[in-house]
Amino acid sequence: MPIIEHNGIKVNLDDKGFLLNFEDWEKDSRYIGGKGRNWSIDRRRIDILKFMREYYKKYNFFPIVRQVCKNVHQAKNCVNEKS
């Protein structure tokens, strides 16, 4: 099981690079995920992640994609757009 660290934050990932513990996600985790990889996350993506995360915590399932974009005040295809 991979463990990565950034600015003193340690995060456990599975073999595919996904978080093992839902609560490990922090604002700085977006930098951890991109470290050594060819991607980054902008403010719009952070807003999507934050909304989906809070929705999942409240209802224990993910929202309909159209509702994500509407609630974060982005274009209706915001989840499918490439950055």
N, C-alpha and C positions, 0 to 999 in steps of 0.2 A: 504494500500500500504506500503510494508516494505521499510524502509530506513536503510542503513547500513553505517558505518563510519569506516575509517582506516586512521591513520595519518592525521586527519583533513579533509579528503575527504569524503563528503557525497554523496551517490548514491541512487537514487530511483529505486526500482525494482517492477515488477509486482508480482502477487501472485505465479507465477511459478519460480521466481528468475531471470527473464530476465531484462536487462536494459530498462527503459522506454524512456530514451533520448539517442539517438545514440552518441551525443557529450559528454556524461558523462564518456565514456571509457577513461581511462588514463593508463599509464604504471603500476601504483600501483593498478589499479582495479583488476588485476589478483590475487592479494593477498586477496582482499576483497571477491571475489567470492569463494575462497577456505576456507575462515575462517569458522570454525565450521562444515565443510563438509569433506568428506573423499576423496578429490582429490587435485591435484596441477597442475600447468601448467609449463612445462619446456621451454627452449629457442626455441626449434623447433616449439612448439605450438604457442608461441608468434609470431614467424615469419609468420606462417600461418594466424593467426588472423590479424596481421598488413597488410598483403597483401590483404586479403579479405575485410578488412575495407576500405583500400584505393581504391580498385577496385570498391566497392559499392558506395563510395562517388563520384567517377568519372563517372560511367556509370548507377548508380541507379538500379543495379541488381547484383546478385552474379555471379562469374565466374564459368566456367565448372570445375569440380573437378580436372580433369587431368591437366588443366592449372595452378591450384593453386600449385600443387606439382612441376611442371616443373619450375614455376617462383620463387619458394623459394628454388630450387635446392635440393629437397628431393626425396625419392623413390616415384614411381607413385601411391602407395597406402597410402601416408602419412596422408591423411585426415581420413582414416578408421583405421589406426593403433591405438592400445591401448598403452597408455604410460606405 
